[in-house]
Amino acid sequence: MNDIERIRHFNRFYTQILGLLDNKLLKSDYSLAEARILFELGQSPNLVARDLAKQLHLDPAQLSRLLRRFEQQELIRKEKSSDDTRKQVLSLTSHGKSALSKLQDMSNEQIRASLADTTQEEQRRLVKAMNAIEQIFTGETPPSKMFTLRSHRPGDIGYITYRHAMFYSRTYGFDVTFDAYVASGMAAFVMQYDPQKEHLWVAETDTALVGSIAIVKADEDTAQLRWFLVESQARGRGLGKKLLHEAVSFCKRQNYQKIILWTVSNLEAARRLYDQSGFQVTTTNTHEIWGKELTEELWELELSLA
């Protein structure tokens, strides 16, 4: 199945899911075109018919017939524009607003029912995919979302392991031994977790997990920074600095004397952040690891000097 056929297949599937081939939308008294008119007037009151036709891609003659019917049903009103008396602006009446509210409730209920058997993670993936489709077809970049940081919870360990494996294999060509390295470290972290001296932060927007960082106890005086990753869609917005600052602040509160971390020399963006935060390279070792010849670096931050 090529790309064109796959898109057509998806369109047929989604049309069926939403019941868009039914004569009436959501088993209401309104067709899809009629419901769209109510939705648009609810979102953007005081539209003129010409602008409404453009927004909905409706033939002006068809729109005119639907608007006359809505006037007869007392769903909309027409009034002369204060800016141009030759134009008539459209708005919903109280009866129209009530009809729209019922449609919105029915639409919300339809979506809730369709998502009833999905997990929260599946819903996040669905919304993320929808955002991507909208962005591709409109060419518009979605507005920046605020990041929130939280502690890890069930499901995060496996997902963070997966994202590290995917990122480093695609970006740097690491092989599956890197997957095992991350998985074994995270498994040990969970099994030996000391909440007084260790923490794993997860950064997310309302639709996706977009970053992580952790502090693991190396010994009573030394913390190790691990699993620091910022997803590509969240870069350039200060998230890396925010995560690193949170981890360093935690170590200071827990009376650690030093933070160490291992990285490799070609992770330039991360290395810049470490350098800006006061970390210094103390050891290097070039050898074969994770299917590549890499130079590992040990960075250290003395907290008494930070």
N, C-alpha and C positions, 0 to 999 in steps of 0.2 A: 504494500500500500504506500503510494508516494505521498508527498506533503499535501497536495491539493485534495486527494481522495481522503486523507486523514482529517483535514479540516471540514470537508463536507460531511464526513461520518459524525464528527463531533457536533456539527450544527444540527443534524437530524436527531442525534441523541438528546441534546439539550432542549431542543424544541419539544420533544416528547416529554421530557422531565417536567417542563413548566406548563405543559398542556396548551401550547400556543396555537395548536391546530384546532382547538375547540372553538365553537362559534362564540362562546362567551368566556371571558377571562375569569379564572378562579370560581367558576360556576355562579358568577354574578349576573347582573342585568346588562353588563357592558362588554362590548367587543374589545379586542386588544387596542385598536386605534382610539376608541372612546376612553378607555382607561388611561392611555398615555396622555391624552389631552387633560384629563383631570389631574394626573400627577404633575404635569408641567406647569399648569396654572397654580397648583398648590405650592410648587417650588419657586416659581417666578411670576408673581401676580403682576397685573398691568401690562401684559404682553399685547401686541397688536397681532391680528390674524396672519399677516405676512410673515412675521418673525416666528410665530408658532408653526406655520407650515414648513419653514426652513429647518427648524429644530427637529421636527418629527419626520421630515422627508415625506410629507403628504401632499397630494395634489390639491391645489387651492380650492378647486370646485368640490372635491370630496370633503375637505375641511369645512367649507361653507355649509354644506348640508348637515354635517354633524353638529356644528355650532347652532344652527337653527333649531335642531332637535333639542339640544341642551337648553336653549332659551325657553322653548315650549315647556320643558320639564322644570324650569326655574332652577337649573343647576349653575348657570352662569349669567352674568350681566355685562352689558356693553355700555361704556360711557365715553364721552368725548375726551380726548387727551388734553390736558392743560397746556402742554407744549405745542401741540398742533391740532387745532379743532377739526381738521380734515380727517384725522385718524380716530378710530374707536379702540379703546383698550379693553381687554377682557379680564374678568376676575370671577372668582367663585362666589356664589351666594352662600348663605348659611346652610341651605339645603345641599349645595354642591360640596361644601366642606365636610358635611356629615357623610355624604356618599363617599368622598375620598378617604375619610377616616376608616370607614368600613372596609374599603378595598385594601388599605394599608394593613389593617388587622388581619384580613384574610391572606394577604401576601406573606406577612410575617409568620402566620401559622403554617402556611404551605412550606416555607423554608425550614421552620423548626421540625416539621414532620419528615422532610427529606433528609435532615441531619440527625434524626433520632438514633440511628445505629452507628454513628461515626464517633471517633474519639476527638478529644480537643486538639491533638496533634494533627489529625487528618483535616480538621476544620481549618487550622492554621495554614496547612499546605494548600487547601482549596482556595482560601482567600488570597494567598500569595500568588497562586497561578492566575487567578482572576485579575489581580493587579498587574501582572506581567502582560496579560492579553490586552488590557485596556491601554497600558503604556505603549505597547508596540503599535497598536492601531491609531492612537491619537498622537503619538510622538511627544506626549507630555510627561515630564518627570514628576512623580508624585511628591507632595509636600513632605519635608523632613519630619520624621516622627521622633518623639522624645524616647530616649532609652531609659529603661528601668533596670536596676540591678537587684537580684534576689539570690538567696541561697539555693543550693542544688536540691532537687527533689526526685522521686522515682521517675525513671526514664531519661534523665539528663546524662547519666554516666555513659550509657550506650550511645546516645546521640552525639555527645562530645567526642567520643572515641571515633565514631563514624566520620564526623566532619573533619577531624584532624587527618584521618587516613585519606579521605577524598582530596582535601586541600593539598597535602604534601605529595601525594602521588601525581596529581594533575599539574601542580606548579613546579615541583622540583624532581619528579621522577622517582620518588622513594618507592621501594618494593613492599611486599606484604610483611616483611619482618618489622617494618615501622608500625604497622597495625598492631602486631603482637606486643611491641614495646609500649605503646600507649595503653593498650588494653590491660596488660599486666600491672602497669603502674596505677591505673585507675582502680583496678580491682583491689590492690593492696591498700589504696587510700580509703576505700569504702569499708573494708574489713577491719582496718586499724584506726578508724577515724577518731581524732581527739578534738572535739569542738572547742576546747579551750585554747588550743594551739594551732588549729588548722581550719581552713575554710575554702570553699569553692564557690565563686561568684558566677552567675549566669546573667548575661545581658540580653534583653529582649525588647522588641517593640510589641505592639498589640497583635502582631500577626506571626512573628518568627523569633527564634533564638538566633542572635547575631554576634555573640561573643562569649568568651569565658576566660577565667584566670583562677589559679589556685595557689594557696600557701600550704606547704606540707612541712611537718617538723623533721628536720635533719638530726638535730640534737636539742638539748634544752636551750642553748643560746643561738642556734642557727636555724633559720627558716629557708626552705627551698621554694622558689617560684616555679610553677609548672603550668602546662596546658593553656598557655596564653595564645588566644586566637581571636581575630576580628574578621568577620565575614566581609567579602568584597563589597557588598551593597551598603555596608555601614562604615566604610573607611572614609577618611578625610573629614570626619565630623567630630573628632575629639574623643571617640570612644576608647581608643587604645590608652590615651593618657588617663582617662577616668578610671579604667580598670587597674592600671598600674598604680595610680595614686591610692586607690582603695586597698590594694594589697599591701603597699608599703605602710600605710596608716595602721592597718590591722597589726602588722608586725611590731610597730612601735608600741601600740597599746598592750600587746602581749609580752612586752619586755624582751623581745629578741635583741641580740646584739649585732647580728649580721644576717643579710639575705644573700643567698647564692642562687645562680641559675645556670643551666647549660643551654647553649644554642649553637648554631652553626654559622660560619662566617658569611654565607650568602643571603642571610635573612636581614637585608639592609634596613627595612622599615623598623623592625623590632629593635635592631641594634641601635638605631638613632634614638629611639625612646629610652632604652636602657642608659645610653650615654647622657641624655638630657636629665635623667633622674639621678645621676651620680654614680651609677654602676661603673666598674672598671674591669677590664679583662686581666685575669691573673694567670691563666693557664690555657694553652692551645695544644691540640693533638690532631694531626692529620692521619686519617686511616680509612679503610674500607668499612662502610656501615650503611645499612638500609639500601644496599645495591648501588651505592655511589661512593666515590672517594670524596670525603668531606673533611673540613677542618672544624672540629668541635672547639668551642670556647667556653671556659668557665668565667662567669662574671660575678663580681662580689660588690656588695654595698655595705659599708660599715655604718650602722645606724647612729652611732655616737657622733659621726661627722655629717650625717644627712640633715 
